[in-house]
Amino acid sequence: MNEAHLPDKSRVAAISVFASAAMAAAKFAVGILIGSLALISEALHSSVDVIATIITWMVVRVSDRPADAEHHYGHGKLESVSALGIIALLYVLAGGILVESYSRLRDGAPPPVISIIPFVVLLVDIAVNLWRARALHRAARATHSQALAADALHFASDVAGSVAVIVGLLLSAFGFHWGDAAAAAAVALMIAALGLRLARSTVETLVDRAPEGVAERGTAAIAAVPGVVAVERLRARMVGATYFIDAVVRVPRTLPIDRVEEIKRRAQASVAKALGDADLTFTAVPVALSNESVRERIMVIARNSGLAIHHVTVHDLGSKLIVSIDLEVDGEMPLNEAHAIANRLERSIGEQFGEEVEVDTHIEPLEPELPFGSDAAPERVATIAQALARYAADTEVGDIHNVRVRDTVAGEIVNFHCRAVPTLSVIKVHENVDAIERALRRDFPSVKRVISHAEPPHA
């Protein structure tokens, strides 16, 4: 996003350089010609603007560079540093003008020579500065650029300063000899007041003050993501045009890692939509929900221990819980080691639910990974498919299709699809399919495993 805005910021800053230089030269020349301290002061102010705009033009080209090995948060704070430098120049100028104004008022310096020329120059200057201030302010808001905001503020102060100079010249024209010096002092005071306002926002950025309303909008954006339980803490700061958000977010502990990663991606997209250019650091804190079932809590205990379990059954007898688990371990593992693993799992469950819980663990070999295999010959696939169709004829499922047979070092693996009445319960479907699988393994001893997929008609 920053790179896309670079041409806009650089173009606006470059145009401001030429406009500032031209108007500063015109006001300075006329101020010297007629002897007006107010006009000379305003010309010096514009000269500082020329310097400020050149600095701005150079800084925005650097500040939009992406983060690198030495600047992990990018280069955006260079804009804040440059803004402080420009503010310092303005205060030096304001102090010098005030000293000279006081000197002229004290010594009674002669009034300036009044003619139409300074008024024409000042009116043109006001028109140019209004256009530049509006263009820079629009660009600063679009790009969150403090350097451009500083430049826009300078041109806005130029408008007010030009008006003050016109008033001073008019006072001098009507015989008030102090009008020009007073107008110069007014220009200095306006420069100081506007500089103070910019200094405040710039310092707040440098000390990482949270941008107004960003924490609330960021929290709401993350909380709206499905799967987020709550936003525990959120911190925000701004570097250049980018919001950096650090969020600690509660998520259900039962979610798998890939689901948590999906929540992180959605949270980043949600924050970017709410804030624009945003970089989110998302820390997920797994928490137990009040509606977790006993089975889910047991699955979390096993997962945290790195164990594979299935067929978790839970019976509540009122006075105690009865839990049965199938625990898968390496088939080559000695029984004493497998039994120790089962005991540790049972103790962990007891610590979670109380010592009165009764846990029985069935230890079985973990299905080995079979990375190498090949498709069986078409004749073999046809034989297996015909056998499956025969077995299915005696059950409530049918339409055996999509039969695949693969040869592996451990034996044959058979996959097939079948169809059943849509209203048939899952338990009934499983019982029927299980009968087909048992029959196939009985008649074909070389079949190591059978995987079936039941579906309703026309699925």
C-alpha positions as CSV (number, residue, x, y, z in Angstrom):
1,M,0.0,0.0,0.0
2,N,2.8,2.4,0.8
3,E,4.5,1.8,-2.5
4,A,1.3,2.6,-4.3
5,H,1.1,6.0,-2.5
6,L,4.7,6.9,-3.2
7,P,4.1,8.6,-6.6
8,D,1.2,10.6,-5.2
9,K,3.2,11.9,-2.2
10,S,6.4,12.6,-4.2
11,R,4.4,14.5,-6.9
12,V,2.5,16.6,-4.4
13,A,5.7,17.4,-2.5
14,A,7.6,18.3,-5.7
15,I,4.9,20.7,-6.9
16,S,5.0,22.4,-3.5
17,V,8.8,23.0,-3.8
18,F,8.4,25.2,-7.0
19,A,5.3,27.0,-5.7
20,S,7.0,27.8,-2.3
21,A,10.2,29.0,-4.0
22,A,8.4,31.3,-6.4
23,M,6.1,32.9,-3.8
24,A,8.9,33.3,-1.3
25,A,11.1,35.1,-3.8
26,A,8.2,37.4,-4.8
27,K,7.3,38.4,-1.2
28,F,10.9,38.9,-0.2
29,A,11.6,41.2,-3.2
30,V,8.5,43.3,-2.6
31,G,9.1,43.4,1.2
32,I,12.6,44.8,0.7
33,L,11.3,47.2,-1.9
34,I,8.6,48.8,0.3
35,G,10.4,48.2,3.6
36,S,7.7,46.0,5.2
37,L,9.0,43.7,8.1
38,A,5.7,41.8,8.0
39,L,6.1,40.9,4.3
40,I,9.8,40.1,4.8
41,S,8.8,37.9,7.7
42,E,6.2,36.1,5.7
43,A,8.7,35.6,2.9
44,L,11.2,34.1,5.3
45,H,8.4,31.8,6.6
46,S,7.8,30.7,3.0
47,S,11.5,30.2,2.6
48,V,11.5,27.8,5.5
49,D,8.6,26.1,3.8
50,V,10.8,25.6,0.7
51,I,13.4,23.9,2.8
52,A,10.7,21.9,4.6
53,T,9.2,20.8,1.3
54,I,12.5,19.7,-0.1
55,I,13.1,17.6,3.1
56,T,9.6,16.2,2.8
57,W,10.1,15.2,-0.9
58,M,13.3,13.4,0.1
59,V,11.9,11.7,3.2
60,V,8.7,10.3,1.6
61,R,10.9,8.5,-0.9
62,V,12.8,6.8,1.9
63,S,9.9,6.3,4.4
64,D,7.9,4.2,2.0
65,R,10.6,1.6,1.6
66,P,9.6,-1.8,3.0
67,A,10.9,-3.3,6.2
68,D,14.5,-4.7,6.0
69,A,16.9,-6.6,8.2
70,E,17.8,-3.4,10.2
71,H,14.3,-1.7,10.2
72,H,11.8,-4.4,11.1
73,Y,8.9,-1.9,11.3
74,G,9.8,-0.1,8.1
75,H,11.1,3.5,7.7
76,G,7.9,5.4,8.4
77,K,9.2,7.2,11.5
78,L,11.7,9.1,9.4
79,E,8.7,11.3,8.5
80,S,8.2,12.1,12.2
81,V,11.8,12.9,12.7
82,S,11.8,15.2,9.7
83,A,8.6,16.9,11.0
84,L,10.4,17.7,14.3
85,G,13.3,19.2,12.3
86,I,10.9,21.4,10.4
87,I,9.1,22.5,13.6
88,A,12.5,23.5,15.1
89,L,13.1,25.7,12.0
90,L,9.8,27.3,12.4
91,Y,10.4,28.2,16.1
92,V,13.8,29.7,15.2
93,L,12.1,31.8,12.6
94,A,9.3,32.8,14.9
95,G,11.7,33.9,17.6
96,G,13.7,36.0,15.2
97,I,10.6,37.8,13.9
98,L,9.4,38.6,17.4
99,V,12.8,40.0,18.4
100,E,12.9,42.2,15.2
101,S,9.2,43.3,15.7
102,Y,9.9,44.4,19.3
103,S,13.0,46.3,18.1
104,R,11.0,48.2,15.5
105,L,8.1,49.0,17.9
106,R,10.6,50.2,20.5
107,D,12.7,52.3,18.1
108,G,9.7,53.7,16.1
109,A,10.9,52.5,12.6
110,P,9.3,54.3,9.6
111,P,6.3,52.6,8.1
112,P,6.5,50.8,4.7
113,V,5.7,52.4,1.4
114,I,2.2,51.5,0.5
115,S,1.3,50.5,-3.1
116,I,-1.0,48.1,-4.9
117,I,1.9,45.7,-5.6
118,P,2.2,44.0,-2.2
119,F,-1.6,43.5,-2.0
120,V,-1.6,41.8,-5.4
121,V,1.3,39.5,-4.4
122,L,-0.3,38.6,-1.1
123,L,-3.7,37.8,-2.7
124,V,-2.0,35.5,-5.3
125,D,0.0,33.9,-2.4
126,I,-3.2,33.3,-0.5
127,A,-4.8,31.6,-3.5
128,V,-1.8,29.4,-4.2
129,N,-1.4,28.4,-0.6
130,L,-5.0,27.5,-0.2
131,W,-4.7,25.2,-3.2
132,R,-1.5,23.6,-1.9
133,A,-2.7,23.2,1.7
134,R,-5.8,21.4,0.5
135,A,-3.9,19.1,-1.9
136,L,-1.3,18.3,0.8
137,H,-3.9,17.7,3.5
138,R,-5.8,15.4,1.2
139,A,-2.6,13.4,0.4
140,A,-1.6,13.4,4.1
141,R,-4.9,11.9,5.1
142,A,-4.8,9.3,2.4
143,T,-1.3,8.2,3.1
144,H,-1.1,8.9,6.9
145,S,2.0,10.9,6.2
146,Q,3.2,13.2,9.0
147,A,5.7,14.9,6.7
148,L,2.9,15.9,4.3
149,A,0.7,16.9,7.2
150,A,3.5,19.2,8.4
151,D,3.8,20.7,4.9
152,A,0.1,21.3,4.7
153,L,0.1,23.0,8.1
154,H,2.9,25.4,6.9
155,F,0.8,26.4,3.9
156,A,-2.3,26.9,6.0
157,S,-0.3,29.1,8.3
158,D,1.0,31.0,5.3
159,V,-2.6,31.9,4.5
160,A,-3.2,33.3,8.0
161,G,0.1,35.1,7.9
162,S,-0.7,36.7,4.5
163,V,-4.0,37.9,5.9
164,A,-2.2,39.4,8.9
165,V,0.3,41.2,6.7
166,I,-2.5,42.7,4.6
167,V,-4.1,43.9,7.8
168,G,-0.8,45.4,8.9
169,L,-0.3,47.2,5.6
170,L,-3.8,48.6,5.8
171,L,-3.2,49.9,9.3
172,S,0.1,51.5,8.2
173,A,-1.8,53.1,5.2
174,F,-4.3,54.7,7.6
175,G,-1.5,56.2,9.7
176,F,-1.0,53.5,12.4
177,H,2.8,53.3,12.1
178,W,3.0,50.3,14.4
179,G,0.7,48.2,12.1
180,D,3.5,46.5,10.1
181,A,5.6,45.5,13.1
182,A,2.4,44.2,14.9
183,A,1.5,42.2,11.8
184,A,5.0,40.7,11.8
185,A,4.6,39.7,15.5
186,A,1.2,38.2,14.7
187,V,2.8,36.1,11.9
188,A,5.4,34.9,14.5
189,L,2.8,33.9,17.0
190,M,0.7,32.0,14.4
191,I,3.8,30.1,13.3
192,A,4.5,29.2,17.0
193,A,0.9,28.1,17.7
194,L,0.6,26.0,14.6
195,G,4.0,24.4,15.2
196,L,3.0,23.5,18.7
197,R,0.0,21.6,17.4
198,L,2.0,19.7,14.9
199,A,4.8,19.0,17.5
200,R,2.2,17.4,19.8
201,S,1.0,14.8,17.2
202,T,4.5,14.1,16.0
203,V,5.9,13.4,19.5
204,E,2.9,11.2,20.3
205,T,3.8,9.1,17.2
206,L,7.5,8.9,18.2
207,V,6.6,7.7,21.7
208,D,4.2,5.1,20.3
209,R,1.0,6.7,21.7
210,A,-1.9,4.6,20.6
211,P,-3.7,6.3,17.6
212,E,-7.1,7.6,18.6
213,G,-9.9,4.9,18.2
214,V,-7.6,2.3,16.6
215,A,-7.5,-0.1,19.6
216,E,-11.3,-0.1,19.7
217,R,-11.7,-0.6,15.9
218,G,-9.0,-3.3,15.9
219,T,-10.6,-5.2,18.8
220,A,-14.0,-5.1,17.2
221,A,-12.6,-6.4,13.9
222,I,-10.8,-9.3,15.5
223,A,-13.7,-10.2,17.8
224,A,-16.0,-10.4,14.8
225,V,-14.0,-13.3,13.3
226,P,-15.7,-16.7,13.7
227,G,-13.8,-18.9,16.2
228,V,-12.5,-16.0,18.4
229,V,-13.7,-16.3,22.0
230,A,-12.4,-12.9,23.2
231,V,-9.6,-10.4,22.6
232,E,-7.6,-10.5,25.8
233,R,-5.3,-7.6,25.0
234,L,-4.6,-5.4,22.0
235,R,-1.8,-2.9,21.6
236,A,-1.5,-0.5,18.7
237,R,1.1,2.0,17.3
238,M,1.7,3.7,14.1
239,V,4.9,3.8,12.0
240,G,4.5,6.0,8.9
241,A,1.3,5.0,7.2
242,T,1.2,1.5,8.8
243,Y,-0.7,0.5,11.9
244,F,1.2,-2.2,13.9
245,I,-1.3,-4.2,16.0
246,D,-0.3,-6.8,18.7
247,A,-3.2,-8.9,19.8
248,V,-3.6,-11.7,22.4
249,V,-6.7,-13.6,21.4
250,R,-8.5,-16.4,23.1
251,V,-9.6,-19.4,21.0
252,P,-11.2,-22.7,21.9
253,R,-8.5,-25.2,22.9
254,T,-10.3,-28.0,21.0
255,L,-9.5,-26.4,17.6
256,P,-6.8,-28.0,15.5
257,I,-3.7,-26.0,14.6
258,D,-4.8,-25.5,11.0
259,R,-8.1,-24.0,12.2
260,V,-6.3,-21.6,14.4
261,E,-4.1,-20.5,11.5
262,E,-7.2,-19.9,9.4
263,I,-8.6,-17.7,12.3
264,K,-5.3,-15.7,12.2
265,R,-5.6,-15.1,8.4
266,R,-9.2,-14.0,8.8
267,A,-8.2,-11.7,11.7
268,Q,-5.5,-10.0,9.5
269,A,-8.0,-9.5,6.7
270,S,-10.6,-8.1,9.1
271,V,-8.1,-5.7,10.7
272,A,-6.9,-4.5,7.3
273,K,-10.4,-3.9,6.1
274,A,-11.2,-1.8,9.3
275,L,-7.9,0.2,9.4
276,G,-6.4,0.0,6.0
277,D,-2.6,-0.6,6.0
278,A,-2.2,-2.8,9.1
279,D,0.3,-5.4,10.3
280,L,-1.2,-7.8,12.8
281,T,0.8,-9.9,15.3
282,F,-1.7,-12.5,16.5
283,T,-1.0,-14.6,19.6
284,A,-3.6,-17.4,20.2
285,V,-4.3,-18.4,23.7
286,P,-6.2,-21.7,23.9
287,V,-9.0,-21.7,26.5
288,A,-11.5,-24.2,27.8
289,L,-15.1,-23.3,27.0
290,S,-17.9,-23.9,29.4
291,N,-19.8,-26.0,26.8
292,E,-16.9,-28.5,26.2
293,S,-18.0,-32.1,26.4
294,V,-16.2,-34.7,28.4
295,R,-15.1,-36.4,25.1
296,E,-13.7,-33.1,23.8
297,R,-11.7,-32.6,27.0
298,I,-10.3,-36.1,26.8
299,M,-9.3,-35.5,23.2
300,V,-7.5,-32.3,24.2
301,I,-5.6,-34.2,27.0
302,A,-4.4,-36.9,24.5
303,R,-3.5,-34.3,21.8
304,N,-1.4,-32.3,24.3
305,S,0.4,-35.5,25.2
306,G,1.0,-36.3,21.5
307,L,-1.1,-39.5,21.6
308,A,-3.4,-40.9,19.0
309,I,-6.8,-42.1,20.5
310,H,-10.2,-43.0,19.1
311,H,-13.4,-44.7,20.0
312,V,-13.8,-42.6,23.2
313,T,-16.9,-43.6,25.1
314,V,-18.1,-41.9,28.2
315,H,-20.8,-43.2,30.6
316,D,-22.1,-41.1,33.5
317,L,-23.2,-43.3,36.4
318,G,-24.1,-40.3,38.5
319,S,-21.5,-40.9,41.2
320,K,-18.6,-41.3,38.7
321,L,-17.6,-41.3,35.1
322,I,-16.7,-44.4,33.1
323,V,-14.3,-43.7,30.2
324,S,-13.1,-46.2,27.6
325,I,-10.4,-45.3,25.1
326,D,-8.6,-47.0,22.2
327,L,-4.9,-45.9,22.3
328,E,-2.8,-46.4,19.2
329,V,1.0,-47.0,19.7
330,D,3.8,-48.3,17.6
331,G,3.1,-52.0,16.9
332,E,6.7,-52.9,17.6
333,M,6.7,-51.2,21.0
334,P,7.2,-53.5,24.0
335,L,4.1,-54.0,26.1
336,N,5.7,-52.5,29.3
337,E,6.4,-49.2,27.4
338,A,2.9,-49.1,25.9
339,H,1.4,-49.8,29.3
340,A,3.4,-47.0,30.9
341,I,2.0,-44.6,28.2
342,A,-1.5,-45.7,28.9
343,N,-1.0,-45.2,32.6
344,R,0.2,-41.7,32.1
345,L,-2.8,-40.9,30.0
346,E,-5.2,-42.3,32.6
347,R,-3.5,-40.3,35.3
348,S,-3.9,-37.1,33.2
349,I,-7.6,-37.8,32.8
350,G,-7.9,-38.5,36.5
351,E,-6.3,-35.1,37.3
352,Q,-8.8,-33.4,35.0
353,F,-12.0,-35.1,36.2
354,G,-11.1,-36.3,39.7
355,E,-9.7,-39.6,41.1
356,E,-13.1,-41.2,41.1
357,V,-13.2,-41.4,37.3
358,E,-12.8,-44.9,35.9
359,V,-10.6,-45.2,32.8
360,D,-10.0,-48.3,30.7
361,T,-7.5,-48.0,27.8
362,H,-7.4,-50.5,25.0
363,I,-3.9,-50.6,23.5
364,E,-3.7,-51.4,19.8
365,P,-1.0,-51.1,17.1
366,L,-0.9,-47.8,15.2
367,E,-1.6,-48.3,11.5
368,P,1.7,-47.9,9.7
369,E,2.3,-45.5,6.9
370,L,2.5,-47.2,3.5
371,P,4.1,-44.7,1.2
372,F,4.8,-47.1,-1.6
373,G,2.1,-48.9,-3.6
374,S,0.6,-49.4,-7.0
375,D,-2.8,-49.9,-8.6
376,A,-3.8,-53.6,-8.9
377,A,-4.5,-55.2,-12.3
378,P,-7.9,-54.5,-13.8
379,E,-8.8,-58.2,-13.5
380,R,-8.2,-58.1,-9.7
381,V,-10.2,-54.9,-9.3
382,A,-13.1,-56.6,-11.2
383,T,-12.9,-59.6,-8.9
384,I,-13.0,-57.5,-5.8
385,A,-15.9,-55.4,-7.1
386,Q,-18.0,-58.5,-7.9
387,A,-17.4,-59.9,-4.4
388,L,-18.4,-56.6,-2.8
389,A,-21.6,-56.5,-4.9
390,R,-22.4,-60.1,-3.6
391,Y,-21.9,-59.1,0.0
392,A,-23.9,-56.0,-0.4
393,A,-26.9,-57.9,-1.7
394,D,-27.5,-59.3,1.8
395,T,-27.4,-55.8,3.4
396,E,-29.3,-52.5,3.3
397,V,-26.7,-50.8,1.2
398,G,-26.1,-51.3,-2.5
399,D,-24.8,-49.7,-5.7
400,I,-21.2,-50.6,-5.1
401,H,-19.1,-48.3,-7.3
402,N,-15.8,-46.5,-7.6
403,V,-13.8,-49.6,-6.5
404,R,-10.1,-49.1,-6.2
405,V,-7.5,-51.8,-5.2
406,R,-3.9,-50.9,-4.4
407,D,-1.0,-53.3,-3.7
408,T,1.3,-52.4,-0.8
409,V,4.1,-54.2,1.0
410,A,1.6,-54.9,3.9
411,G,-1.1,-56.2,1.6
412,E,-4.0,-55.0,-0.5
413,I,-5.9,-51.8,0.3
414,V,-9.5,-51.6,-1.0
415,N,-11.5,-48.4,-1.3
416,F,-15.1,-48.3,-2.5
417,H,-18.3,-46.2,-2.5
418,C,-21.8,-47.4,-1.9
419,R,-25.3,-45.9,-1.5
420,A,-28.0,-46.3,1.1
421,V,-31.5,-44.9,1.8
422,P,-31.2,-41.3,3.0
423,T,-33.2,-41.9,6.1
424,L,-31.1,-44.8,7.3
425,S,-29.3,-43.9,10.5
426,V,-25.5,-43.7,10.6
427,I,-25.4,-46.6,13.0
428,K,-27.3,-48.8,10.6
429,V,-25.2,-47.8,7.7
430,H,-22.0,-48.5,9.6
431,E,-23.3,-51.9,10.7
432,N,-24.1,-52.9,7.1
433,V,-20.8,-51.6,5.7
434,D,-18.9,-53.2,8.4
435,A,-20.5,-56.6,7.5
436,I,-19.3,-56.1,3.9
437,E,-15.8,-55.3,5.0
438,R,-15.5,-58.3,7.3
439,A,-16.8,-60.6,4.6
440,L,-14.2,-59.3,2.1
441,R,-11.3,-59.7,4.5
442,R,-12.5,-63.2,5.3
443,D,-12.7,-64.4,1.7
444,F,-9.6,-62.4,0.6
445,P,-6.9,-62.8,3.2
446,S,-4.5,-60.6,1.2
447,V,-6.7,-57.6,1.9
448,K,-5.0,-55.5,4.6
449,R,-7.5,-52.8,4.9
450,V,-11.0,-51.8,3.5
451,I,-12.1,-48.1,3.4
452,S,-15.7,-47.5,2.5
453,H,-17.7,-44.3,1.7
454,A,-21.5,-44.5,2.1
455,E,-23.6,-41.8,0.4
456,P,-27.3,-41.2,-0.3
457,P,-28.6,-41.8,-3.8
458,H,-27.7,-39.1,-6.4
459,A,-25.0,-37.6,-4.1
